[in-house]
Amino acid sequence: MGGFVIRKAVLSDATVIADIARLAFYQAFAGHPANSPEDMKAYTEKAFAVETISEDLKNELVHYFIAELDGKPVGYAKVKQNSQIECVKAKKPIELCRLYLLEEYIGKGFGGKLMRHCLEFAIENGHDVMWLGVWEYNYRAQGFYKKFGFRRVGEHIFQLGSDPQIDWVLQKELS
Ligand SMILES: CC(C)(COP(=O)(O)OP(=O)(O)OC[C@H]1O[C@@H](n2cnc3c(N)ncnc32)[C@H](O)[C@@H]1OP(=O)(O)O)[C@@H](O)C(=O)NCCC(=O)NCCS
């Protein structure tokens, strides 16, 4: 029961996050011919290890938000306060590090709700700019971010295992 809720994750959520993060990442990217199974495995084994997520959850600048539908996790977001990158000019930036829904819940309004939740958190905490990296071939997410007022300001390398991929860096001014 309870419908759709977004809650801030606590340390005991590390396993829940690791599971949903790994699954959502595979659903989003494993089918693309540019991504080899070896690179996917190498990246996800480290990035979504319970220890990695636990370390994140202990970092007071990192925040995970879990989206739940009737008590079941269906997506999550991760933000990092004061995260810097050269092409983003800001007094107090915040990075949207991850925003993922499980495949079957995409396109039903939940992604927008998670995005708005992150934007509200950023504004409440006095951030002036939100930025993120999005894969150059992730057209769906690019369209979504554009709709939310993000614009491209540069690019950086995202290392997927042995493969240096290009991420566009997008930013949005907050007010
Ligand atoms: C990105 C993602 C979270 C968006 O979630 P979503 O559930 O599709 O978003 P919503 O249904 O809430 O859409 C919110 C708004 O954005 C719009 N939108 C969604 N995708 C869009 C697209 N590709 N282009 C333009 N607008 C888009 C919707 O039409 C909706 O507009 P409305 O409020 O006027 O109706 C989702 O696609 C996802 O999880 N993708 C896989 C993981 C991923 O790629 N994450 C980003 C990594 S950088």
The ligand as a Gaussian input file, in Angstrom:
#p B3LYP/6-31G(d) Opt

LIG

0 1
 C       15.497000       9.158000     -17.893000
 C       14.290000       8.533000     -17.198000
 C       14.521000       8.491000     -15.688000
 C       13.045000       9.402000     -17.475000
 O       11.951000       8.834000     -16.803000
 P       10.483000       8.760000     -17.420000
 O        9.703000       7.860000     -16.556000
 O       10.533000       8.438000     -18.872000
 O        9.980000      10.235000     -17.276000
 P        8.473000      10.729000     -17.141000
 O        7.535000       9.750000     -17.735000
 O        8.232000      11.095000     -15.713000
 O        8.507000      12.024000     -18.016000
 C        8.602000      13.333000     -17.452000
 C        8.444000      14.316000     -18.583000
 O        9.567000      14.186000     -19.473000
 C        9.113000      13.904000     -20.782000
 N       10.045000      13.009000     -21.421000
 C       10.400000      11.761000     -21.027000
 N       11.297000      11.245000     -21.885000
 C       11.481000      12.184000     -22.831000
 C       12.286000      12.235000     -24.003000
 N       13.077000      11.229000     -24.354000
 N       12.256000      13.350000     -24.754000
 C       11.454000      14.387000     -24.418000
 N       10.654000      14.398000     -23.318000
 C       10.687000      13.304000     -22.541000
 C        7.754000      13.264000     -20.602000
 O        6.965000      13.411000     -21.757000
 C        7.194000      14.020000     -19.428000
 O        6.674000      15.258000     -19.867000
 P        5.303000      15.834000     -19.248000
 O        5.613000      16.066000     -17.791000
 O        5.059000      17.071000     -20.014000
 O        4.292000      14.765000     -19.437000
 C       13.994000       7.123000     -17.753000
 O       13.892000       7.191000     -19.147000
 C       15.039000       6.080000     -17.404000
 O       15.094000       5.569000     -16.276000
 N       15.889000       5.689000     -18.379000
 C       16.877000       4.638000     -18.226000
 C       18.012000       5.053000     -17.340000
 C       18.743000       6.255000     -17.865000
 O       19.057000       6.378000     -19.037000
 N       19.033000       7.181000     -16.932000
 C       19.746000       8.385000     -17.225000
 C       21.198000       8.120000     -17.174000
 S       22.113000       9.641000     -17.447000

